[in-house]
Amino acid sequence: MGTKDEVLEMYNFYKNRIKDMKKEEQIEWLEDLKFDINMIDRWQEKDYVCMDAIIKLLKEIKEWA
């Protein structure tokens, strides 16, 4: 739902947050974030941007494994 630049900004933010974690920890942390966002009743644009960035990161991490 957000622009590519917004998604890329959040992607880089999350990637920076997980850079020192093991792959298993990265996946767990991102899955927890994804769950927390899914629990929101009414999403705002930022929630869509965050979810897009999280899904992109999870896909990359899981492909590396």
C-alpha positions in Angstrom: 0.0 0.0 0.0 2.9 2.4 0.6 5.4 3.7 -1.9 8.5 1.7 -2.8 10.6 4.2 -1.0 8.6 3.8 2.2 8.8 0.1 2.0 12.5 0.3 1.3 13.0 2.6 4.3 11.3 0.2 6.7 13.0 -2.8 5.1 16.4 -1.2 5.8 15.3 -0.2 9.3 14.3 -3.8 10.1 17.4 -5.3 8.4 19.6 -3.0 10.5 17.7 -4.2 13.7 18.3 -7.9 13.0 21.8 -7.7 11.5 23.5 -9.1 14.7 21.0 -11.9 15.3 21.3 -15.5 14.2 19.0 -16.5 11.3 16.6 -18.3 13.7 16.4 -15.2 15.9 15.8 -13.0 12.9 12.9 -15.1 11.7 11.4 -15.4 15.1 11.6 -11.6 15.7 10.1 -10.8 12.3 7.4 -13.4 12.7 6.5 -11.8 16.1 6.3 -8.4 14.5 4.1 -9.7 11.8 1.8 -11.3 14.3 1.6 -8.1 16.3 0.6 -6.1 13.2 -1.9 -8.8 12.2 -3.6 -8.3 15.6 -4.4 -4.6 14.8 -8.1 -4.3 14.0 -7.8 -1.3 11.6 -4.6 -1.0 9.7 -3.2 2.4 8.8 -0.9 3.0 5.8 2.2 2.5 7.9 1.0 -0.9 9.0 0.8 -2.0 5.3 4.3 -0.6 4.7 5.8 -2.4 7.7 4.1 -5.7 6.7 5.4 -5.4 3.1 9.0 -4.8 4.5 8.7 -7.7 6.9 7.4 -10.2 4.3 10.2 -9.2 1.9 12.8 -9.7 4.6 11.4 -13.0 5.8 11.3 -14.3 2.2 15.0 -13.3 1.7 16.1 -14.9 5.0 14.2 -18.1 4.4 15.7 -18.4 0.9 19.2 -18.1 2.3 18.7 -20.9 4.8 
